[in-house]
Amino acid sequence: MSISEPLRLPPSLWAATAMPAEHTPALAEDREVDVAIVGAGYTGLVTALRLAQAGARVCVLDAGEPGWGASGRNGGQVIPGLKFDPEQLLAKFGPVQGEALVNAVGSAADEVFELINEYGIGCDATRKGWIQPACSSAAMHTLERRAEQWRQRGVAVELLDKAAVGRRIGSQQYVGAWVDPRAGSLHPLNYARGLARVALGLGVSLHGQSRVRQLYRDGGQWTLETGRGIRVRAPKVVLATNGYTDGLWPGLRQTVIAANSFIIATRPLPAPLRQSILPGGEVCSDARRLLLYFKQDAQGRLLLGGRGPFSEPRQDADWGHLERSLLTLFPQLAGIPIEYRWSGRVALTPSFLPQLHEPAPGLSILLGYNGRGIALSTLLGKHLAGRLIGTGQGFPFPLTPLRPIPLHGLQRLYLGAGIAWYRMLDALG
C-alpha cells in the first residue's frame, strides 16, 4: 500500500450504522507534545483524554482512523472481570495484590458507563447484564463457583436452571447459566468515535492516516516519524496497537497472538422473534472453550460471533461455521437473512492477562485484552494516564518484561491446531 492510499474502515454493521466520524486529518506538520500515543482505539483514546483532563499536551496517531481496528469491529459487549475467577487471581497474585486486582477489574464496566454518562457519548449504551450459559453439567458447576465468588463480593448474581435460561436466552441448547448484572452493551464504533470527540474537545491532537514508520530516542526525547516524514517529539510515548501491532518496536508483535474473531448479524428481527431471543436486553457469551457470543443491537438484529480462520475472510462461506451455529442455537431463525459479516483481530497473550511493558525510559506499551477489550481498555487507559503523570493510585497489573512467544512465526499452524482441538473438546463435553 502506498503511503498516500488511505486506510479505509472495512464494511461491518457498525460502519454502516455509526455516527459521522470526527475530522482527524493526517499529521501535516511537526509537533512537540508531552505524550505521543500510537493507536486510536479505546486504549489510546481513553489514555489521551485522561491525560488531557490533567492538562497534558497529547498527540494521537493512527494508521487508519479512530476505531479502525478491533475497537470499531467487536461484538459490543461490556463485560467486567477477566477470564480468571477471583480465587484464581488471589492464588496467582497473593491476597493483597490479588484482591486489589479483583476489585479493579470488577469495576471495569463501571468505568465505561460512567465515562459515557459524563460526556454524553451516544452509543446505544444499555446495562441489562451478561448471561453466561453452560453446555454441560460440568461447565455449570464451574459457573456456580464463579457466581458464588462474585456474590461474596457483593454482586447481585443470579443462577438460572435449564428452563429459566431457555426463557432468558431463547435457546434450548444450554443446561443453565449465571447472570452478572454489572455488564452491558453498546455500539462499539460509536463509542470509539465518541471518545475521539471528547478527546478533541479536551485539546488532544488526533490524526488519522498517519502510520508511524519510525520510533527512536534522541537526547532524552522520543521521535515518531510518519510515512510522510512528519515528526512528533515527546518525552513519553504510548504504544496502543493491540491486535494490529506491527514491527514498530522490535519483538512486540511476537508477544501476542492476533486471532480473528468473526461476527455475523441478521436483518432486524420481526417483533415476535425479537421478544423470544434475549428479550431482557442482556448480552451473552457461553462457557465453551471456543465460546460463542451474541446479543441484539438497537434495531433488533441478532449478532453472533466466535473464532474463525486465522487468515482474513474473502468470501461469505468463511462465516459458514457461525451461520450453522446460529441455527443450532436458534432454529426459529431459519429463513432470516444474514445482513452483515465482518471480522477483527483480538490480541491474545500467553498469560490471558493484559500486558503493560516499559522496555525503555519513557516508553509504555499496553495491550492484550483477550476478548474483553471494551471494559479493560477503558479501565487501564485511565490507570496508565495516571501512571504517566504521577497522579494514579498504582497500575492494577504488574509490569511485565517483553517476551516474544517462541516459534511465533508458526502461529497460524498452532492456532489452527488449537482451535480444532478445543472444538473437539467442546463437542465431547
N, C-alpha and C positions, 0 to 999 in steps of 0.2 A: 504494500500500500504506500503510495506517495505521501509525503508529509502534507500536501495540500488537499488530499482527499479526506473529507470529513468522516468521522466515525459515527454512523447513524444508529439511533436506538432501534433494536430489532423488533419486528412485529410481535405483539402479545395482546392479551386482553387489557393489560394495564396501559400499554402505549396507546391503545385505541380509545380508552375512556378517561385519560388523565387530563387534568387542567393544563393550560398552556405553560410551557417551560419559561422560567425566568431568563432574561438575557444574560448570557455568560460568554462573552466573546473571547476568542483566543488571545492569549497574552501578547501584547503588541509592543511593550517597552520594558526595559529593565526595571526591577523593583528591589527595594530593601525593606524587609519586614522583621518582626520579632520571631515569628514562627511560619515556616512554609510547610504545607501539607500536600502530599501526593495522594490523590484519590478523593473523589467527591461522592462517595457512598455515605451510608449512615455514620460510619466511624469518623471519616474526615469532616463531614458537615457538623456533627454534634461537637466534636472536639473544637472545630473552628468557632462555632457560635458561643461555646462556653468560654473560650479564650477571649473572644471579643467582648463578652459581657464583663470580663475583668479588665478590659482596657488594652489588651494586646493588639498589635497590628498583625494581621494574618492574611496570607495568600494561599489559596487552594487551587491546585492544578489538576486537571483530569484529561485523559486521552480522548474521552467521549464528551459526556455531559453529566450533570448531577443525576444519579440514579441509573447510569448506563449499564452497570454491572448487576450483580445479584440484588442490590438494593431496589432496583426497579423491575425485578423479574421473579421475586419469590412468591410464596403462597399467601402472604399477608396475615400470618398467624403470629400473634404477640404472646409468647409463652414464657413465663418466668422459670427460673431454675436452670439446671444443667441436666445432662443425661445421667449424672450420678445422683443418687439419693443422699439426703442429709447424713445418714450414718456412714455412708461410704466416704463422704468428704471429711467427716470427723476422723475416720480411720486413716485417711491419706495425709491430712494436714495437722492433726492434733486437735485437742478440744478447744483451744483458744482461737487459733487462726481458722480452724475448720468451721466453728460456729459463726465467726465473723463473715466467712465466705458464704455460708448458708444464708445468713441474713441479707447479705448484699445481693446475691443472685435471686433470692426470693422476692426482692423488691424491684427487680428489673422491669417488670411490666408497669409498675407504678411510675417509673421514670418516663416511659413512653407516653402514657396518658396524661401525666402532669405537664409534660412539655407541649403536647398537643393542645391542652386546655389553656396553658399560659399564653400561647401565641396564636390561638385560634386557627390552627392548621386544619384545613378542610380535606380530610382523607377518609371519609366514611368510617370513622372510628366508632366501634362499639365494644362493650365489655360484658359479654354474656357467659364467659367461661370457656374452659377447654375440657373436652371429653377424651380420655384415653382408654379405648376399649381393648379387651383381651380376646385372642382367638382360641385359647385353651385354658383349662383349669390351672395348669402350672403357671402360665403367664398371669392369670388372675390373682394367684397367691402373691406374686411379686407386686402387683398393683395395690393389693390390700396393705402390704407392708409399707409401700411408698406413701399411700394415703395416710396411714397412721402416723408416720414420721412428721408429715406436714400438719396433721391435726394437733399433734403435741406442741407445735409451734404456733398455734392459734389460727390456722387456716380452716375455714368452714368447708371442708371437703365433703363430697357425697360418694357413696358406693352404690352402684346400680347392678341389679341382677340381670339375667338374660332378658326377661320380659321388659324391664324398665329401659335397658339400653336399646332394645329394639324400638321402643316408643320414642326415645330421645334422639336416636340417630336415623331411624327409618330403614335399618338393615337387620336381617336375622342371622348374620354371619358371626356375631360375637357372643361370648358367654357371659360377659359382664364388663364393668368399667369403673373408673373413678373419675370424679369431676373436680377440677381446680377452678374456683371462681375468680381467681386473680387474672386470668388470661382474657384475650380479646382478639379483635380483628380490625384490619384497616386496608386501605388501598395503598400498596407499598410504594408505587411510583409517586403518587400524590404526597405521601409522607416525605419522600426524598425531596420533591420539588418544594414542599412547604418548608422543610429545613433550609433549603437553599434561599428561599425568600427571606426567612428570618435572619440567616447569616448575612445576606447582602444588606438588610436593614440595619444590622449592627456594625456595618462598615467593613466586612470581610471582602477582600478582593478575590473573586471567584471566576475562574477561567476554564472553559471547556476547549476541546480540540487543541490541547496543549500538553501533548505527551512529553514527559521528562525523559530525555535521552542520556543525560549525564548527571551524576551526583558526585561531588568531590569537596573535600575540605581544604581551605586555603586561608592561612593566617587567622585561625580561630573562628572563621565563618564557613558556612556551607554555601556552595553554589549549585543551583539547579539550572540546567540548560535544556531548553526545549529544542525540538527539531528545527525550529526556525532560527536558532541561535540566540534567542532572547534569554536573559538570565534573571533569576531571583536569588538574592543573597539573604541569608538569615543565620543567626547563631544556633537555632534549633529547627529540626526537621522531623516531621512525622510521615512515615510510610503507612498508608491505609488502603492497600490494594487487594487484600483478601484473596478470593478465588481467581482473580485476574492478575495476580502478581507476575511480573516479568523478570528479566535479568538485571534490573537497575542496580540492585545491591547483590553482590556475589553470594551465591548459595541460598538466598532467601526463597526463591521459587521451589527449591528442593526440600523445604521444611514442611510443606503441606501437600496433600493430595487434592487437586482441584477436580472434584467429581461433579458430573452433570446431574442436576435434578430436573426432571421433565414434568410438565403440567399440561392438563387439558381443561377446557371449560365448555360446558354445554351452552346452547341458546338459553335465554331466560325461560325458566320452567313455568308451565301453566300453574295456576293457583293451587289446585289440589296436590300437585307434586311438591310444590314449594312447602306446603303445610305438612307433608309427610316425611321430609328429609331435613333433619336438624331444625325443626320448627321453632326451637328456642333461641336460635341465632348463635349457638356455640360454634367453636372451631373444633376440629377433630384430627388426631393423628393416632394411629393404633400402635400396639406394643409388639409388632413383628420386628425381627432383626432388620429386614428391609421394609421399613414402615411405609404405609400409605397415609397421606394427609388430605383432608378435604374440608370444604366449607361452602356456603353460599356467599356470593357477592351482593352488593347493594341492589342490583337489578334482578336477583333471583337466579343467576347462573350457578350451576354447581361446578366447583373446581375440584380436581383430584390430581395429586402429584405423587411422585415417587422416583426412585433411582432409575436411570436409563443408561444406554451405552455411553462409553467414555467419549467417543467421537461426537462431533457436532451433528445434530439431526439434519437430514437432507430431504426426506420425504415423509408424508403423513404416516406411512407404515412404521416409522421409528417410534411412534407413540402407541402402537398397537397393543403393547402389554398393558398400558393404562386403560385403554378403551375396553379391553377384556375384563380388567379388574373392576371397572366402573359397573359393568353389567352383572358381574358376580355379586358385588355388594348391593347394587340397587337394580334388580331386574325390572322394576317398574319404569325404568328409564329407556327401555327398548324403544327404538324409533326416534328418540330425541337426538337431533344432530349435534355434533361437536362443532363449536363455532371458532374456537381458538386453540392453538397448540404452540408451546414455546418451551424454552429451557434456559437454565442459568447455572453458574458454577458455584458450588458450595466448597469452602475450604475446610478440609478435614485434617486434624492434627493427630499424631500418634497417641497422644495422651487423652484425646477427646476433650481437651480444655483449651480455652483461648490462650494465646501466647503473647507476652509482652517482652520484646527484645530491646536491649540498648547496646548494640555492638560497637558503638563509637561515641565519643563525647558529643552530646547534643543531638544524637540520632535516636528516635524512638520508633519502634515497629510494633503495631498492634494488629493481630489477625487471628483467624482460626475459630469461628463460632460454631462449627459442627452442626449447622442446621437450625440454630436458634439466634440468628443474627439480628433480628429487629430489636428485641429486648436487650440482649447482651451488648450490642454495639452502642446503643443509646446510653446504657449504664456506664460502660467502660470508657466511652468517649468523654463523658463528664469527669470521670476519675483521672483520665490521662491529662485532661486540661488542668486539673488541679495539681497534678504532679509536676507538670511543666512550669507552672508559675508559683509553686510552693504554697498553695492555699488549701490543698486537699487533705483528707484525713488518712491517706495511705491507699495505695492501689490494692484492690482486693486479692489479686493473684500475685504470686511471687514472680520476680524476674526469671526468665529462662534463657539459657545460652542458645545461640543459633546453631542447631544441629541438623544438617541435611539428612533426609531419610536414606538409608542405604539402598542402593540399586534403584534410585528414584526414576531413572530413565526407563525402567521396566514397569512403571506404574500402570500402564494400560493393561498389561498382562495380568499382574497380580490383583488389580482392582476388579477386572473382569472375572477372574477365578474366584475372588472373594464373594462377588455378587452371586455367582452361580452356586457357591457353597451355602451361603446364607439363604438363598431362595429354596434350596433343597431342605435345609433345616426347618424353615418356616412351614414348608409343605408337610414334613414329617411331624411337626409339632401340632 
